């Protein structure tokens, strides 16, 4: 499992800020959707889309994903 995590982490770090923000938004939205479906509730799709858009917007605007240059 650790190997899969490391490979995914490396792949994501090689993406541009926009692509990273999209991946983060999609994963957050899917996570909220799955948990909402398991627990039940109202407006699950709206909650999932809102979370996806917020995570995408925050990551894209503030850029917590920083690419570093190695010498």
KARAJO-V18408 format. One record per helix or strand. SS is the DSSP state (@ for helix, = for strand). FROM is the first residue (numbers start at 1). LEN is the number of residues. If there is no record, write none. Layout:
ss:from:len
SS:FROM:LEN
SS:FROM:LEN
//
This chain:
ss:from:len
@:2:12
@:17:23
@:44:19
//
